[in-house]
Amino acid sequence: MTSGDVVRYRGAIWMLLILAPVIAEVVSGSTRLSFLFVLAPEILVWGIGALFCRELAKRWYAGWPSLVLLGGALAVAEEFLIQQTSIAPLPFPGVNAAFGRWGGVNWVYFLFMLVFESLWVVVIPVRLTEMVFPRFADAPWLRVRGAIVCAVGFLIGCRVAWFGWTQVARPRLGATAYHPPMGLLAAGVAAIVLLIGLAWVLRGVGQHKAERRIVPAWFAGVWAAVAGAAGFYLLGMIFQTRPALSDVQTLLCEIGLAVVSLVFFVWWVGAEKWTAMYAWAACLGAVIGEAAITSVSVAGYSAADFVFKCVVDVLAVVGMVWVRQGIKEYHPSEHKPLVGDPGREYMGE
């Protein structure tokens, strides 16, 4: 490894560390200008977490399904162990905390977050970063020292995030103290181990392409936008006084949406015609869908928060256009994968 390679790896690492929380938290409006300081622990948790998911996938020579499963493990860690938002009664203003809550789990909220955090925190930022740094898309980016530093940072971030949410933010929102049952914590740990184990077992899945017909790239992007926006709409049922769907219906719709989207993308990504432009279009659609649906309701936003979100949304689209230009420059042929090129995996695997 040359010194130049080390510098480029650092650039890729920092980009992923920042993209993961920005795409998931800032673009969605969950992190606003008025409390932008929480971006620091989010970088430590989401950024480093996404980096570790990618490192494991690359060291295992795993395909994209393993990356999704590793992202799911990170999501369960967040929802059950770190901030515990899927097992503690939801404290958000205007929320119906009983909607979809059974057995001590906020199932409607949890299922949405499981998908959202797997994709918008891990898969999408990883793919976009690899598009910007295609020469290093196949290689692990961390050496031993870097992995140790990141592990320490991740643990510190988890501690800060846990304390900031459970001990500071929840009481300020009027929530009563919550002490998670050991059974739920154990279930969370078991789910994390299971998902990581599945990622290892299925590491060979998604590595080989089949010659099959697929939809145009723009359709993959439109579906990603519509599915993402629909997921946010279903999550919004927990904030409605008279929701259009019951909690059971909402949960079934979430499951159906996730299954249909999974079937579509398994078929599309597994085709030889799935190239960098397809992956980029899907990422663009997911980001636009997220930004658009979360701009519909801005209740509780200050004027500065609203302007900040609008600026961030515009910058997100501009950034996606910039990424597309980079793909064209690196690979002028937008419709054929690079055979034998060291950056071939960045096209979506």
Sequence and secondary structure as in RCSB ss.txt:
>XXXX:A:sequence
MTSGDVVRYRGAIWMLLILAPVIAEVVSGSTRLSFLFVLAPEILVWGIGALFCRELAKRWYAGWPSLVLLGGALA
VAEEFLIQQTSIAPLPFPGVNAAFGRWGGVNWVYFLFMLVFESLWVVVIPVRLTEMVFPRFADAPWLRVRGAIVC
AVGFLIGCRVAWFGWTQVARPRLGATAYHPPMGLLAAGVAAIVLLIGLAWVLRGVGQHKAERRIVPAWFAGVWAA
VAGAAGFYLLGMIFQTRPALSDVQTLLCEIGLAVVSLVFFVWWVGAEKWTAMYAWAACLGAVIGEAAITSVSVAG
YSAADFVFKCVVDVLAVVGMVWVRQGIKEYHPSEHKPLVGDPGREYMGE
>XXXX:A:secstr
  HHHHHHHHHHHHHHHHHHHIIIIITTTSS GGGGGGHHHHIIIIIHHHHHHHHHHHHTT  HHHHHHHHHHHH
HIIIIIIS TTTS    TT  TTTTEETTEEHHHHHHHHHHIIIIIIIHHHHHHHHHSGGGTTS    HHHHHHH
HHHHHHHHHHHHIIIIIIIHHHTT       HHHHHHHHHHHHHHHHHHHHTTTTT S B      HHHHHHHHH
HHHHHHHHHHGGGG SS SS HHHHHHHHHHHHHHHHHHHHHHHTBTT  HHHHHHHHHHHHHHHHHHTTT  TT
  HHHHHHHHHHHHHHHHHHHHHHHHHHHH S TTS  SS TTGGGG  
